[in-house]
């Protein structure tokens, strides 16, 4: 007996890296306000470009005492500006602003590829060029208003609405041709509740800057990584983490030989699980264990002596040095000998 799938606007997307994400599709009642806002935005841009040209041509005719000399030039430029903005506004905005136009940004939606990747310039161009087909059929205003030329028509959008209702991803013709879909840009997402079982993680987190900010995209990456790290071999973990950690190590001033998997785990702890307390209080609460007396920072501790008292100058010197039989390099670096199957 086949299972019946519930009617829902949420769709699962599996990226080429075999990572699964859930997106909520944007329906017609979410996309229509965005389209109307974009129409207003396009006309505002057209006026913004055309008005200075009109004023400059008017002043030129006045000062040169030549009537309507620049009129042909003004008309040609106006038509060119109207064509470029009307046809390529959506393409340029979606390509360079992560699938968003002004209307999509205000209404909280964006365009992505069907495989979850950001939209490309080719896809944005194709879906916007086919918009005219989605707006068909056109309804002539002359049918309800006498004396109006038949060239003035109102797009009904029935073709686009029909294809959206018949496709699983709510795609119009342009989306089907370009391989894209419109999703709701999530404002909030559930904070993960993974626990940290490595005692080195809280200790290493005390060396991170207190004002270190984790971006939303990086926080999502950390959550997915920690959720799936248990299913990956240690070598695979480090291979994935190395590409993300190298720039961060340089930013926070850590030594480059630190285990990238351990660093990803530490950043996850810092972003989601670390309580907001003062650095000094954190150091009193956390047992530094094997890291006691050692620093993962690039620069060693600098100690100034005043009245026989040691004053730490750098943040790495806040931990008092104590004798330890454990090599800190082995603790902070790759644990390949312990974890490799």
FENPE-V899475 format. One record per pair of residues at least 12 apart in sequence whose ideal C-beta (glycine too) atoms are under 6 Angstrom apart, sorted by the first residue. I is the first residue (numbers start at 1). J is the second residue. If there is no record, write none. Layout:
[[I;J] [I;J]]
This chain:
[[9;24] [9;25] [10;22] [10;24] [11;23] [11;25] [13;116] [15;116] [19;224] [21;116] [23;183] [24;184] [25;170] [25;183] [26;109] [26;182] [26;183] [26;184] [27;170] [28;161] [28;164] [30;109] [33;107] [34;103] [34;104] [34;107] [37;103] [37;106] [38;101] [38;103] [41;102] [42;85] [42;89] [45;85] [46;82] [46;85] [49;81] [50;78] [50;81] [53;74] [53;77] [57;70] [57;74] [90;128] [91;124] [91;125] [91;128] [94;111] [94;119] [94;124] [95;121] [95;124] [98;118] [99;111] [99;112] [99;119] [108;185] [109;182] [109;184] [109;185] [110;185] [111;180] [111;182] [112;183] [113;180] [114;179] [114;181] [119;180] [123;178] [123;180] [126;177] [126;178] [127;174] [127;175] [127;178] [127;180] [130;173] [130;174] [130;177] [131;174] [133;173] [134;159] [134;160] [134;172] [134;173] [134;174] [135;155] [135;157] [136;159] [137;156] [138;153] [138;155] [139;154] [139;156] [140;153] [160;172] [169;181] [191;272] [192;223] [194;226] [196;269] [199;289] [201;265] [201;266] [201;269] [202;286] [203;286] [203;288] [203;289] [203;291] [204;266] [205;266] [205;269] [205;270] [205;274] [206;282] [206;283] [206;286] [207;296] [208;252] [208;270] [210;279] [214;271] [219;271] [222;267] [222;268] [222;271] [225;264] [226;268] [234;339] [237;261] [238;260] [238;261] [241;260] [241;261] [241;264] [242;260] [245;260] [245;263] [253;297] [253;298] [254;296] [255;296] [255;298] [257;333] [258;296] [258;332] [259;333] [259;334] [290;326] [290;331] [292;322] [293;321] [293;322] [293;324] [294;328] [295;316] [296;332] [297;316] [301;314] [301;316] [301;317] [302;314] [303;317]]
